[in-house]
Amino acid sequence: MSAFYLLVFTAVLITYRVLRGPTLPDRIVGLNTITTKVVVIIALVSVMRGEYYLIDLAIVLLMVNSVGGLILAKYMERRGAGA
């Protein structure tokens, strides 16, 4: 259970980076990290409760996160690296 609380705490800290990130890449990496932590939290809850159908939700969320990251990387490549 302490792993769950640690993941939630670090997700809250990363939310600060997403909201106050000085550049777009900081915000994108923050959102990607938060989504990954949410996937791990869903997997932990699924195992703790024995409700393994939630693993499917976690896998779909991870796929959407990966595709979104690729789309944002392509956008940043066209826009310019630093802004």
mmCIF file of the N, C-alpha and C atoms, coordinates in Angstrom:
data_MODEL
# 
_entry.id   MODEL 
# 
loop_
_atom_site.group_PDB 
_atom_site.id 
_atom_site.type_symbol 
_atom_site.label_atom_id 
_atom_site.label_alt_id 
_atom_site.label_comp_id 
_atom_site.label_asym_id 
_atom_site.label_entity_id 
_atom_site.label_seq_id 
_atom_site.pdbx_PDB_ins_code 
_atom_site.Cartn_x 
_atom_site.Cartn_y 
_atom_site.Cartn_z 
_atom_site.occupancy 
_atom_site.B_iso_or_equiv 
_atom_site.pdbx_formal_charge 
_atom_site.auth_seq_id 
_atom_site.auth_comp_id 
_atom_site.auth_asym_id 
_atom_site.auth_atom_id 
_atom_site.pdbx_PDB_model_num 
ATOM 1   N N  . MET A 1 1  ? 0.820   -1.192 0.000   1.00 0.00 ? 1  MET A N  1 
ATOM 2   C CA . MET A 1 1  ? 0.000   0.000  0.000   1.00 0.00 ? 1  MET A CA 1 
ATOM 3   C C  . MET A 1 1  ? 0.863   1.254  0.000   1.00 0.00 ? 1  MET A C  1 
ATOM 4   N N  . SER A 1 2  ? 2.062   1.174  0.561   1.00 0.00 ? 2  SER A N  1 
ATOM 5   C CA . SER A 1 2  ? 2.922   2.354  0.590   1.00 0.00 ? 2  SER A CA 1 
ATOM 6   C C  . SER A 1 2  ? 3.389   2.720  -0.818  1.00 0.00 ? 2  SER A C  1 
ATOM 7   N N  . ALA A 1 3  ? 3.509   1.740  -1.710  1.00 0.00 ? 3  ALA A N  1 
ATOM 8   C CA . ALA A 1 3  ? 3.880   2.037  -3.100  1.00 0.00 ? 3  ALA A CA 1 
ATOM 9   C C  . ALA A 1 3  ? 2.799   2.880  -3.764  1.00 0.00 ? 3  ALA A C  1 
ATOM 10  N N  . PHE A 1 4  ? 1.556   2.581  -3.454  1.00 0.00 ? 4  PHE A N  1 
ATOM 11  C CA . PHE A 1 4  ? 0.435   3.354  -3.993  1.00 0.00 ? 4  PHE A CA 1 
ATOM 12  C C  . PHE A 1 4  ? 0.535   4.813  -3.564  1.00 0.00 ? 4  PHE A C  1 
ATOM 13  N N  . TYR A 1 5  ? 0.765   5.036  -2.281  1.00 0.00 ? 5  TYR A N  1 
ATOM 14  C CA . TYR A 1 5  ? 0.860   6.410  -1.779  1.00 0.00 ? 5  TYR A CA 1 
ATOM 15  C C  . TYR A 1 5  ? 2.072   7.137  -2.352  1.00 0.00 ? 5  TYR A C  1 
ATOM 16  N N  . LEU A 1 6  ? 3.167   6.431  -2.533  1.00 0.00 ? 6  LEU A N  1 
ATOM 17  C CA . LEU A 1 6  ? 4.361   7.038  -3.120  1.00 0.00 ? 6  LEU A CA 1 
ATOM 18  C C  . LEU A 1 6  ? 4.108   7.448  -4.569  1.00 0.00 ? 6  LEU A C  1 
ATOM 19  N N  . LEU A 1 7  ? 3.422   6.614  -5.323  1.00 0.00 ? 7  LEU A N  1 
ATOM 20  C CA . LEU A 1 7  ? 3.101   6.953  -6.704  1.00 0.00 ? 7  LEU A CA 1 
ATOM 21  C C  . LEU A 1 7  ? 2.174   8.159  -6.785  1.00 0.00 ? 7  LEU A C  1 
ATOM 22  N N  . VAL A 1 8  ? 1.176   8.207  -5.919  1.00 0.00 ? 8  VAL A N  1 
ATOM 23  C CA . VAL A 1 8  ? 0.263   9.351  -5.908  1.00 0.00 ? 8  VAL A CA 1 
ATOM 24  C C  . VAL A 1 8  ? 1.007   10.624 -5.523  1.00 0.00 ? 8  VAL A C  1 
ATOM 25  N N  . PHE A 1 9  ? 1.872   10.543 -4.529  1.00 0.00 ? 9  PHE A N  1 
ATOM 26  C CA . PHE A 1 9  ? 2.635   11.713 -4.090  1.00 0.00 ? 9  PHE A CA 1 
ATOM 27  C C  . PHE A 1 9  ? 3.528   12.240 -5.207  1.00 0.00 ? 9  PHE A C  1 
ATOM 28  N N  . THR A 1 10 ? 4.233   11.347 -5.895  1.00 0.00 ? 10 THR A N  1 
ATOM 29  C CA . THR A 1 10 ? 5.108   11.809 -6.973  1.00 0.00 ? 10 THR A CA 1 
ATOM 30  C C  . THR A 1 10 ? 4.304   12.344 -8.156  1.00 0.00 ? 10 THR A C  1 
ATOM 31  N N  . ALA A 1 11 ? 3.121   11.797 -8.396  1.00 0.00 ? 11 ALA A N  1 
ATOM 32  C CA . ALA A 1 11 ? 2.266   12.330 -9.463  1.00 0.00 ? 11 ALA A CA 1 
ATOM 33  C C  . ALA A 1 11 ? 1.823   13.754 -9.138  1.00 0.00 ? 11 ALA A C  1 
ATOM 34  N N  . VAL A 1 12 ? 1.550   14.022 -7.869  1.00 0.00 ? 12 VAL A N  1 
ATOM 35  C CA . VAL A 1 12 ? 1.184   15.384 -7.461  1.00 0.00 ? 12 VAL A CA 1 
ATOM 36  C C  . VAL A 1 12 ? 2.364   16.329 -7.659  1.00 0.00 ? 12 VAL A C  1 
ATOM 37  N N  . LEU A 1 13 ? 3.567   15.878 -7.336  1.00 0.00 ? 13 LEU A N  1 
ATOM 38  C CA . LEU A 1 13 ? 4.748   16.715 -7.556  1.00 0.00 ? 13 LEU A CA 1 
ATOM 39  C C  . LEU A 1 13 ? 4.962   16.997 -9.043  1.00 0.00 ? 13 LEU A C  1 
ATOM 40  N N  . ILE A 1 14 ? 4.744   16.012 -9.869  1.00 0.00 ? 14 ILE A N  1 
ATOM 41  C CA . ILE A 1 14 ? 4.932   16.202 -11.306 1.00 0.00 ? 14 ILE A CA 1 
ATOM 42  C C  . ILE A 1 14 ? 3.856   17.120 -11.874 1.00 0.00 ? 14 ILE A C  1 
ATOM 43  N N  . THR A 1 15 ? 2.681   17.129 -11.271 1.00 0.00 ? 15 THR A N  1 
ATOM 44  C CA . THR A 1 15 ? 1.630   18.042 -11.708 1.00 0.00 ? 15 THR A CA 1 
ATOM 45  C C  . THR A 1 15 ? 2.095   19.487 -11.622 1.00 0.00 ? 15 THR A C  1 
ATOM 46  N N  . TYR A 1 16 ? 2.895   19.798 -10.627 1.00 0.00 ? 16 TYR A N  1 
ATOM 47  C CA . TYR A 1 16 ? 3.462   21.142 -10.513 1.00 0.00 ? 16 TYR A CA 1 
ATOM 48  C C  . TYR A 1 16 ? 4.298   21.465 -11.745 1.00 0.00 ? 16 TYR A C  1 
ATOM 49  N N  . ARG A 1 17 ? 5.094   20.511 -12.210 1.00 0.00 ? 17 ARG A N  1 
ATOM 50  C CA . ARG A 1 17 ? 5.934   20.733 -13.393 1.00 0.00 ? 17 ARG A CA 1 
ATOM 51  C C  . ARG A 1 17 ? 5.073   20.925 -14.634 1.00 0.00 ? 17 ARG A C  1 
ATOM 52  N N  . VAL A 1 18 ? 3.964   20.205 -14.706 1.00 0.00 ? 18 VAL A N  1 
ATOM 53  C CA . VAL A 1 18 ? 3.081   20.349 -15.862 1.00 0.00 ? 18 VAL A CA 1 
ATOM 54  C C  . VAL A 1 18 ? 2.437   21.731 -15.865 1.00 0.00 ? 18 VAL A C  1 
ATOM 55  N N  . LEU A 1 19 ? 2.004   22.184 -14.708 1.00 0.00 ? 19 LEU A N  1 
ATOM 56  C CA . LEU A 1 19 ? 1.328   23.482 -14.638 1.00 0.00 ? 19 LEU A CA 1 
ATOM 57  C C  . LEU A 1 19 ? 2.286   24.651 -14.756 1.00 0.00 ? 19 LEU A C  1 
ATOM 58  N N  . ARG A 1 20 ? 3.482   24.517 -14.207 1.00 0.00 ? 20 ARG A N  1 
ATOM 59  C CA . ARG A 1 20 ? 4.423   25.631 -14.169 1.00 0.00 ? 20 ARG A CA 1 
ATOM 60  C C  . ARG A 1 20 ? 5.658   25.436 -15.036 1.00 0.00 ? 20 ARG A C  1 
ATOM 61  N N  . GLY A 1 21 ? 5.651   24.400 -15.859 1.00 0.00 ? 21 GLY A N  1 
ATOM 62  C CA . GLY A 1 21 ? 6.830   24.102 -16.674 1.00 0.00 ? 21 GLY A CA 1 
ATOM 63  C C  . GLY A 1 21 ? 7.212   25.278 -17.554 1.00 0.00 ? 21 GLY A C  1 
ATOM 64  N N  . PRO A 1 22 ? 8.474   25.632 -17.568 1.00 0.00 ? 22 PRO A N  1 
ATOM 65  C CA . PRO A 1 22 ? 8.865   26.804 -18.347 1.00 0.00 ? 22 PRO A CA 1 
ATOM 66  C C  . PRO A 1 22 ? 8.773   26.583 -19.859 1.00 0.00 ? 22 PRO A C  1 
ATOM 67  N N  . THR A 1 23 ? 8.882   25.349 -20.309 1.00 0.00 ? 23 THR A N  1 
ATOM 68  C CA . THR A 1 23 ? 8.834   25.090 -21.749 1.00 0.00 ? 23 THR A CA 1 
ATOM 69  C C  . THR A 1 23 ? 7.834   23.986 -22.055 1.00 0.00 ? 23 THR A C  1 
ATOM 70  N N  . LEU A 1 24 ? 7.463   23.913 -23.325 1.00 0.00 ? 24 LEU A N  1 
ATOM 71  C CA . LEU A 1 24 ? 6.536   22.879 -23.770 1.00 0.00 ? 24 LEU A CA 1 
ATOM 72  C C  . LEU A 1 24 ? 7.086   21.467 -23.565 1.00 0.00 ? 24 LEU A C  1 
ATOM 73  N N  . PRO A 1 25 ? 8.370   21.216 -23.854 1.00 0.00 ? 25 PRO A N  1 
ATOM 74  C CA . PRO A 1 25 ? 8.887   19.859 -23.590 1.00 0.00 ? 25 PRO A CA 1 
ATOM 75  C C  . PRO A 1 25 ? 8.777   19.443 -22.123 1.00 0.00 ? 25 PRO A C  1 
ATOM 76  N N  . ASP A 1 26 ? 8.958   20.386 -21.182 1.00 0.00 ? 26 ASP A N  1 
ATOM 77  C CA . ASP A 1 26 ? 8.785   20.062 -19.760 1.00 0.00 ? 26 ASP A CA 1 
ATOM 78  C C  . ASP A 1 26 ? 7.367   19.595 -19.480 1.00 0.00 ? 26 ASP A C  1 
ATOM 79  N N  . ARG A 1 27 ? 6.415   20.265 -20.058 1.00 0.00 ? 27 ARG A N  1 
ATOM 80  C CA . ARG A 1 27 ? 5.009   19.909 -19.830 1.00 0.00 ? 27 ARG A CA 1 
ATOM 81  C C  . ARG A 1 27 ? 4.667   18.566 -20.463 1.00 0.00 ? 27 ARG A C  1 
ATOM 82  N N  . ILE A 1 28 ? 5.189   18.327 -21.653 1.00 0.00 ? 28 ILE A N  1 
ATOM 83  C CA . ILE A 1 28 ? 4.910   17.063 -22.337 1.00 0.00 ? 28 ILE A CA 1 
ATOM 84  C C  . ILE A 1 28 ? 5.498   15.884 -21.563 1.00 0.00 ? 28 ILE A C  1 
ATOM 85  N N  . VAL A 1 29 ? 6.729   16.015 -21.126 1.00 0.00 ? 29 VAL A N  1 
ATOM 86  C CA . VAL A 1 29 ? 7.358   14.940 -20.344 1.00 0.00 ? 29 VAL A CA 1 
ATOM 87  C C  . VAL A 1 29 ? 6.605   14.735 -19.031 1.00 0.00 ? 29 VAL A C  1 
ATOM 88  N N  . GLY A 1 30 ? 6.157   15.824 -18.407 1.00 0.00 ? 30 GLY A N  1 
ATOM 89  C CA . GLY A 1 30 ? 5.387   15.713 -17.171 1.00 0.00 ? 30 GLY A CA 1 
ATOM 90  C C  . GLY A 1 30 ? 4.080   14.960 -17.376 1.00 0.00 ? 30 GLY A C  1 
ATOM 91  N N  . LEU A 1 31 ? 3.350   15.299 -18.439 1.00 0.00 ? 31 LEU A N  1 
ATOM 92  C CA . LEU A 1 31 ? 2.094   14.600 -18.718 1.00 0.00 ? 31 LEU A CA 1 
ATOM 93  C C  . LEU A 1 31 ? 2.327   13.126 -19.033 1.00 0.00 ? 31 LEU A C  1 
ATOM 94  N N  . ASN A 1 32 ? 3.373   12.851 -19.769 1.00 0.00 ? 32 ASN A N  1 
ATOM 95  C CA . ASN A 1 32 ? 3.710   11.465 -20.082 1.00 0.00 ? 32 ASN A CA 1 
ATOM 96  C C  . ASN A 1 32 ? 4.035   10.688 -18.807 1.00 0.00 ? 32 ASN A C  1 
ATOM 97  N N  . THR A 1 33 ? 4.772   11.307 -17.910 1.00 0.00 ? 33 THR A N  1 
ATOM 98  C CA . THR A 1 33 ? 5.134   10.650 -16.651 1.00 0.00 ? 33 THR A CA 1 
ATOM 99  C C  . THR A 1 33 ? 3.910   10.422 -15.775 1.00 0.00 ? 33 THR A C  1 
ATOM 100 N N  . ILE A 1 34 ? 3.029   11.412 -15.701 1.00 0.00 ? 34 ILE A N  1 
ATOM 101 C CA . ILE A 1 34 ? 1.808   11.257 -14.901 1.00 0.00 ? 34 ILE A CA 1 
ATOM 102 C C  . ILE A 1 34 ? 0.960   10.111 -15.452 1.00 0.00 ? 34 ILE A C  1 
ATOM 103 N N  . THR A 1 35 ? 0.814   10.051 -16.768 1.00 0.00 ? 35 THR A N  1 
ATOM 104 C CA . THR A 1 35 ? 0.019   8.981  -17.361 1.00 0.00 ? 35 THR A CA 1 
ATOM 105 C C  . THR A 1 35 ? 0.629   7.612  -17.074 1.00 0.00 ? 35 THR A C  1 
ATOM 106 N N  . THR A 1 36 ? 1.940   7.525  -17.136 1.00 0.00 ? 36 THR A N  1 
ATOM 107 C CA . THR A 1 36 ? 2.603   6.261  -16.820 1.00 0.00 ? 36 THR A CA 1 
ATOM 108 C C  . THR A 1 36 ? 2.367   5.875  -15.364 1.00 0.00 ? 36 THR A C  1 
ATOM 109 N N  . LYS A 1 37 ? 2.424   6.840  -14.465 1.00 0.00 ? 37 LYS A N  1 
ATOM 110 C CA . LYS A 1 37 ? 2.160   6.559  -13.048 1.00 0.00 ? 37 LYS A CA 1 
ATOM 111 C C  . LYS A 1 37 ? 0.713   6.118  -12.841 1.00 0.00 ? 37 LYS A C  1 
ATOM 112 N N  . VAL A 1 38 ? -0.220  6.722  -13.554 1.00 0.00 ? 38 VAL A N  1 
ATOM 113 C CA . VAL A 1 38 ? -1.622  6.323  -13.449 1.00 0.00 ? 38 VAL A CA 1 
ATOM 114 C C  . VAL A 1 38 ? -1.792  4.878  -13.915 1.00 0.00 ? 38 VAL A C  1 
ATOM 115 N N  . VAL A 1 39 ? -1.089  4.495  -14.968 1.00 0.00 ? 39 VAL A N  1 
ATOM 116 C CA . VAL A 1 39 ? -1.151  3.108  -15.446 1.00 0.00 ? 39 VAL A CA 1 
ATOM 117 C C  . VAL A 1 39 ? -0.645  2.152  -14.369 1.00 0.00 ? 39 VAL A C  1 
ATOM 118 N N  . VAL A 1 40 ? 0.450   2.503  -13.723 1.00 0.00 ? 40 VAL A N  1 
ATOM 119 C CA . VAL A 1 40 ? 0.990   1.649  -12.655 1.00 0.00 ? 40 VAL A CA 1 
ATOM 120 C C  . VAL A 1 40 ? 0.015   1.590  -11.479 1.00 0.00 ? 40 VAL A C  1 
ATOM 121 N N  . ILE A 1 41 ? -0.604  2.717  -11.135 1.00 0.00 ? 41 ILE A N  1 
ATOM 122 C CA . ILE A 1 41 ? -1.589  2.735  -10.044 1.00 0.00 ? 41 ILE A CA 1 
ATOM 123 C C  . ILE A 1 41 ? -2.771  1.834  -10.385 1.00 0.00 ? 41 ILE A C  1 
ATOM 124 N N  . ILE A 1 42 ? -3.256  1.910  -11.632 1.00 0.00 ? 42 ILE A N  1 
ATOM 125 C CA . ILE A 1 42 ? -4.360  1.043  -12.051 1.00 0.00 ? 42 ILE A CA 1 
ATOM 126 C C  . ILE A 1 42 ? -3.951  -0.425 -11.944 1.00 0.00 ? 42 ILE A C  1 
ATOM 127 N N  . ALA A 1 43 ? -2.737  -0.748 -12.345 1.00 0.00 ? 43 ALA A N  1 
ATOM 128 C CA . ALA A 1 43 ? -2.267  -2.134 -12.251 1.00 0.00 ? 43 ALA A CA 1 
ATOM 129 C C  . ALA A 1 43 ? -2.184  -2.586 -10.794 1.00 0.00 ? 43 ALA A C  1 
ATOM 130 N N  . LEU A 1 44 ? -1.679  -1.721 -9.910  1.00 0.00 ? 44 LEU A N  1 
ATOM 131 C CA . LEU A 1 44 ? -1.610  -2.070 -8.485  1.00 0.00 ? 44 LEU A CA 1 
ATOM 132 C C  . LEU A 1 44 ? -2.997  -2.305 -7.893  1.00 0.00 ? 44 LEU A C  1 
ATOM 133 N N  . VAL A 1 45 ? -3.923  -1.409 -8.197  1.00 0.00 ? 45 VAL A N  1 
ATOM 134 C CA . VAL A 1 45 ? -5.288  -1.559 -7.680  1.00 0.00 ? 45 VAL A CA 1 
ATOM 135 C C  . VAL A 1 45 ? -5.915  -2.839 -8.228  1.00 0.00 ? 45 VAL A C  1 
ATOM 136 N N  . SER A 1 46 ? -5.651  -3.126 -9.486  1.00 0.00 ? 46 SER A N  1 
ATOM 137 C CA . SER A 1 46 ? -6.186  -4.338 -10.094 1.00 0.00 ? 46 SER A CA 1 
ATOM 138 C C  . SER A 1 46 ? -5.701  -5.594 -9.375  1.00 0.00 ? 46 SER A C  1 
ATOM 139 N N  . VAL A 1 47 ? -4.419  -5.637 -9.063  1.00 0.00 ? 47 VAL A N  1 
ATOM 140 C CA . VAL A 1 47 ? -3.862  -6.809 -8.380  1.00 0.00 ? 47 VAL A CA 1 
ATOM 141 C C  . VAL A 1 47 ? -4.352  -6.876 -6.938  1.00 0.00 ? 47 VAL A C  1 
ATOM 142 N N  . MET A 1 48 ? -4.393  -5.733 -6.246  1.00 0.00 ? 48 MET A N  1 
ATOM 143 C CA . MET A 1 48 ? -4.826  -5.726 -4.841  1.00 0.00 ? 48 MET A CA 1 
ATOM 144 C C  . MET A 1 48 ? -6.275  -6.173 -4.695  1.00 0.00 ? 48 MET A C  1 
ATOM 145 N N  . ARG A 1 49 ? -7.123  -5.783 -5.634  1.00 0.00 ? 49 ARG A N  1 
ATOM 146 C CA . ARG A 1 49 ? -8.539  -6.136 -5.542  1.00 0.00 ? 49 ARG A CA 1 
ATOM 147 C C  . ARG A 1 49 ? -8.880  -7.447 -6.245  1.00 0.00 ? 49 ARG A C  1 
ATOM 148 N N  . GLY A 1 50 ? -7.953  -7.943 -7.044  1.00 0.00 ? 50 GLY A N  1 
ATOM 149 C CA . GLY A 1 50 ? -8.229  -9.162 -7.789  1.00 0.00 ? 50 GLY A CA 1 
ATOM 150 C C  . GLY A 1 50 ? -9.139  -8.933 -8.978  1.00 0.00 ? 50 GLY A C  1 
ATOM 151 N N  . GLU A 1 51 ? -9.261  -7.713 -9.427  1.00 0.00 ? 51 GLU A N  1 
ATOM 152 C CA . GLU A 1 51 ? -10.100 -7.359 -10.576 1.00 0.00 ? 51 GLU A CA 1 
ATOM 153 C C  . GLU A 1 51 ? -9.189  -7.147 -11.781 1.00 0.00 ? 51 GLU A C  1 
ATOM 154 N N  . TYR A 1 52 ? -8.859  -8.233 -12.436 1.00 0.00 ? 52 TYR A N  1 
ATOM 155 C CA . TYR A 1 52 ? -7.834  -8.199 -13.469 1.00 0.00 ? 52 TYR A CA 1 
ATOM 156 C C  . TYR A 1 52 ? -8.310  -7.584 -14.781 1.00 0.00 ? 52 TYR A C  1 
ATOM 157 N N  . TYR A 1 53 ? -9.603  -7.307 -14.914 1.00 0.00 ? 53 TYR A N  1 
ATOM 158 C CA . TYR A 1 53 ? -10.077 -6.638 -16.121 1.00 0.00 ? 53 TYR A CA 1 
ATOM 159 C C  . TYR A 1 53 ? -9.556  -5.202 -16.195 1.00 0.00 ? 53 TYR A C  1 
ATOM 160 N N  . LEU A 1 54 ? -9.130  -4.644 -15.063 1.00 0.00 ? 54 LEU A N  1 
ATOM 161 C CA . LEU A 1 54 ? -8.574  -3.291 -15.074 1.00 0.00 ? 54 LEU A CA 1 
ATOM 162 C C  . LEU A 1 54 ? -7.223  -3.236 -15.785 1.00 0.00 ? 54 LEU A C  1 
ATOM 163 N N  . ILE A 1 55 ? -6.556  -4.373 -15.901 1.00 0.00 ? 55 ILE A N  1 
ATOM 164 C CA . ILE A 1 55 ? -5.290  -4.423 -16.635 1.00 0.00 ? 55 ILE A CA 1 
ATOM 165 C C  . ILE A 1 55 ? -5.524  -4.041 -18.096 1.00 0.00 ? 55 ILE A C  1 
ATOM 166 N N  . ASP A 1 56 ? -6.675  -4.434 -18.653 1.00 0.00 ? 56 ASP A N  1 
ATOM 167 C CA . ASP A 1 56 ? -6.998  -4.047 -20.031 1.00 0.00 ? 56 ASP A CA 1 
ATOM 168 C C  . ASP A 1 56 ? -7.081  -2.533 -20.166 1.00 0.00 ? 56 ASP A C  1 
ATOM 169 N N  . LEU A 1 57 ? -7.694  -1.900 -19.196 1.00 0.00 ? 57 LEU A N  1 
ATOM 170 C CA . LEU A 1 57 ? -7.776  -0.438 -19.196 1.00 0.00 ? 57 LEU A CA 1 
ATOM 171 C C  . LEU A 1 57 ? -6.383  0.180  -19.138 1.00 0.00 ? 57 LEU A C  1 
ATOM 172 N N  . ALA A 1 58 ? -5.524  -0.382 -18.321 1.00 0.00 ? 58 ALA A N  1 
ATOM 173 C CA . ALA A 1 58 ? -4.160  0.136  -18.199 1.00 0.00 ? 58 ALA A CA 1 
ATOM 174 C C  . ALA A 1 58 ? -3.397  -0.014 -19.511 1.00 0.00 ? 58 ALA A C  1 
ATOM 175 N N  . ILE A 1 59 ? -3.578  -1.125 -20.192 1.00 0.00 ? 59 ILE A N  1 
ATOM 176 C CA . ILE A 1 59 ? -2.886  -1.347 -21.462 1.00 0.00 ? 59 ILE A CA 1 
ATOM 177 C C  . ILE A 1 59 ? -3.370  -0.357 -22.519 1.00 0.00 ? 59 ILE A C  1 
ATOM 178 N N  . VAL A 1 60 ? -4.667  -0.133 -22.590 1.00 0.00 ? 60 VAL A N  1 
ATOM 179 C CA . VAL A 1 60 ? -5.209  0.832  -23.553 1.00 0.00 ? 60 VAL A CA 1 
ATOM 180 C C  . VAL A 1 60 ? -4.698  2.231  -23.246 1.00 0.00 ? 60 VAL A C  1 
ATOM 181 N N  . LEU A 1 61 ? -4.689  2.608  -21.988 1.00 0.00 ? 61 LEU A N  1 
ATOM 182 C CA . LEU A 1 61 ? -4.191  3.929  -21.603 1.00 0.00 ? 61 LEU A CA 1 
ATOM 183 C C  . LEU A 1 61 ? -2.717  4.079  -21.958 1.00 0.00 ? 61 LEU A C  1 
ATOM 184 N N  . LEU A 1 62 ? -1.948  3.035  -21.779 1.00 0.00 ? 62 LEU A N  1 
ATOM 185 C CA . LEU A 1 62 ? -0.529  3.069  -22.138 1.00 0.00 ? 62 LEU A CA 1 
ATOM 186 C C  . LEU A 1 62 ? -0.335  3.211  -23.646 1.00 0.00 ? 62 LEU A C  1 
ATOM 187 N N  . MET A 1 63 ? -1.175  2.553  -24.433 1.00 0.00 ? 63 MET A N  1 
ATOM 188 C CA . MET A 1 63 ? -1.079  2.695  -25.890 1.00 0.00 ? 63 MET A CA 1 
ATOM 189 C C  . MET A 1 63 ? -1.443  4.104  -26.332 1.00 0.00 ? 63 MET A C  1 
ATOM 190 N N  . VAL A 1 64 ? -2.499  4.670  -25.761 1.00 0.00 ? 64 VAL A N  1 
ATOM 191 C CA . VAL A 1 64 ? -2.889  6.042  -26.093 1.00 0.00 ? 64 VAL A CA 1 
ATOM 192 C C  . VAL A 1 64 ? -1.788  7.011  -25.691 1.00 0.00 ? 64 VAL A C  1 
ATOM 193 N N  . ASN A 1 65 ? -1.172  6.780  -24.548 1.00 0.00 ? 65 ASN A N  1 
ATOM 194 C CA . ASN A 1 65 ? -0.072  7.617  -24.082 1.00 0.00 ? 65 ASN A CA 1 
ATOM 195 C C  . ASN A 1 65 ? 1.106   7.551  -25.052 1.00 0.00 ? 65 ASN A C  1 
ATOM 196 N N  . SER A 1 66 ? 1.419   6.380  -25.539 1.00 0.00 ? 66 SER A N  1 
ATOM 197 C CA . SER A 1 66 ? 2.537   6.225  -26.472 1.00 0.00 ? 66 SER A CA 1 
ATOM 198 C C  . SER A 1 66 ? 2.267   6.941  -27.789 1.00 0.00 ? 66 SER A C  1 
ATOM 199 N N  . VAL A 1 67 ? 1.079   6.765  -28.331 1.00 0.00 ? 67 VAL A N  1 
ATOM 200 C CA . VAL A 1 67 ? 0.730   7.425  -29.587 1.00 0.00 ? 67 VAL A CA 1 
ATOM 201 C C  . VAL A 1 67 ? 0.699   8.941  -29.395 1.00 0.00 ? 67 VAL A C  1 
ATOM 202 N N  . GLY A 1 68 ? 0.149   9.390  -28.284 1.00 0.00 ? 68 GLY A N  1 
ATOM 203 C CA . GLY A 1 68 ? 0.130   10.826 -27.996 1.00 0.00 ? 68 GLY A CA 1 
ATOM 204 C C  . GLY A 1 68 ? 1.527   11.410 -27.886 1.00 0.00 ? 68 GLY A C  1 
ATOM 205 N N  . GLY A 1 69 ? 2.428   10.670 -27.266 1.00 0.00 ? 69 GLY A N  1 
ATOM 206 C CA . GLY A 1 69 ? 3.813   11.127 -27.159 1.00 0.00 ? 69 GLY A CA 1 
ATOM 207 C C  . GLY A 1 69 ? 4.474   11.253 -28.515 1.00 0.00 ? 69 GLY A C  1 
ATOM 208 N N  . LEU A 1 70 ? 4.201   10.301 -29.399 1.00 0.00 ? 70 LEU A N  1 
ATOM 209 C CA . LEU A 1 70 ? 4.759   10.369 -30.751 1.00 0.00 ? 70 LEU A CA 1 
ATOM 210 C C  . LEU A 1 70 ? 4.196   11.556 -31.530 1.00 0.00 ? 70 LEU A C  1 
ATOM 211 N N  . ILE A 1 71 ? 2.911   11.802 -31.386 1.00 0.00 ? 71 ILE A N  1 
ATOM 212 C CA . ILE A 1 71 ? 2.291   12.933 -32.077 1.00 0.00 ? 71 ILE A CA 1 
ATOM 213 C C  . ILE A 1 71 ? 2.859   14.247 -31.564 1.00 0.00 ? 71 ILE A C  1 
ATOM 214 N N  . LEU A 1 72 ? 3.005   14.376 -30.266 1.00 0.00 ? 72 LEU A N  1 
ATOM 215 C CA . LEU A 1 72 ? 3.566   15.609 -29.709 1.00 0.00 ? 72 LEU A CA 1 
ATOM 216 C C  . LEU A 1 72 ? 5.032   15.787 -30.088 1.00 0.00 ? 72 LEU A C  1 
ATOM 217 N N  . ALA A 1 73 ? 5.778   14.705 -30.181 1.00 0.00 ? 73 ALA A N  1 
ATOM 218 C CA . ALA A 1 73 ? 7.176   14.804 -30.608 1.00 0.00 ? 73 ALA A CA 1 
ATOM 219 C C  . ALA A 1 73 ? 7.263   15.279 -32.055 1.00 0.00 ? 73 ALA A C  1 
ATOM 220 N N  . LYS A 1 74 ? 6.388   14.786 -32.899 1.00 0.00 ? 74 LYS A N  1 
ATOM 221 C CA . LYS A 1 74 ? 6.366   15.224 -34.294 1.00 0.00 ? 74 LYS A CA 1 
ATOM 222 C C  . LYS A 1 74 ? 5.982   16.700 -34.377 1.00 0.00 ? 74 LYS A C  1 
ATOM 223 N N  . TYR A 1 75 ? 5.024   17.121 -33.570 1.00 0.00 ? 75 TYR A N  1 
ATOM 224 C CA . TYR A 1 75 ? 4.622   18.534 -33.529 1.00 0.00 ? 75 TYR A CA 1 
ATOM 225 C C  . TYR A 1 75 ? 5.790   19.413 -33.103 1.00 0.00 ? 75 TYR A C  1 
ATOM 226 N N  . MET A 1 76 ? 6.504   18.991 -32.071 1.00 0.00 ? 76 MET A N  1 
ATOM 227 C CA . MET A 1 76 ? 7.646   19.780 -31.596 1.00 0.00 ? 76 MET A CA 1 
ATOM 228 C C  . MET A 1 76 ? 8.759   19.813 -32.633 1.00 0.00 ? 76 MET A C  1 
ATOM 229 N N  . GLU A 1 77 ? 8.929   18.738 -33.367 1.00 0.00 ? 77 GLU A N  1 
ATOM 230 C CA . GLU A 1 77 ? 9.957   18.700 -34.401 1.00 0.00 ? 77 GLU A CA 1 
ATOM 231 C C  . GLU A 1 77 ? 9.648   19.715 -35.500 1.00 0.00 ? 77 GLU A C  1 
ATOM 232 N N  . ARG A 1 78 ? 8.396   19.816 -35.872 1.00 0.00 ? 78 ARG A N  1 
ATOM 233 C CA . ARG A 1 78 ? 8.007   20.782 -36.906 1.00 0.00 ? 78 ARG A CA 1 
ATOM 234 C C  . ARG A 1 78 ? 8.038   22.210 -36.393 1.00 0.00 ? 78 ARG A C  1 
ATOM 235 N N  . ARG A 1 79 ? 7.681   22.390 -35.144 1.00 0.00 ? 79 ARG A N  1 
ATOM 236 C CA . ARG A 1 79 ? 7.588   23.727 -34.562 1.00 0.00 ? 79 ARG A CA 1 
ATOM 237 C C  . ARG A 1 79 ? 8.959   24.306 -34.242 1.00 0.00 ? 79 ARG A C  1 
ATOM 238 N N  . GLY A 1 80 ? 9.847   23.477 -33.803 1.00 0.00 ? 80 GLY A N  1 
ATOM 239 C CA . GLY A 1 80 ? 11.165  23.921 -33.361 1.00 0.00 ? 80 GLY A CA 1 
ATOM 240 C C  . GLY A 1 80 ? 11.438  23.335 -31.997 1.00 0.00 ? 80 GLY A C  1 
ATOM 241 N N  . ALA A 1 81 ? 12.650  23.005 -31.719 1.00 0.00 ? 81 ALA A N  1 
ATOM 242 C CA . ALA A 1 81 ? 12.991  22.199 -30.545 1.00 0.00 ? 81 ALA A CA 1 
ATOM 243 C C  . ALA A 1 81 ? 12.818  22.916 -29.224 1.00 0.00 ? 81 ALA A C  1 
ATOM 244 N N  . GLY A 1 82 ? 13.211  24.169 -29.094 1.00 0.00 ? 82 GLY A N  1 
ATOM 245 C CA . GLY A 1 82 ? 13.327  24.771 -27.771 1.00 0.00 ? 82 GLY A CA 1 
ATOM 246 C C  . GLY A 1 82 ? 12.086  25.383 -27.186 1.00 0.00 ? 82 GLY A C  1 
ATOM 247 N N  . ALA A 1 83 ? 11.121  25.793 -27.972 1.00 0.00 ? 83 ALA A N  1 
ATOM 248 C CA . ALA A 1 83 ? 10.006  26.558 -27.440 1.00 0.00 ? 83 ALA A CA 1 
ATOM 249 C C  . ALA A 1 83 ? 8.995   25.645 -26.849 1.00 0.00 ? 83 ALA A C  1 
# 
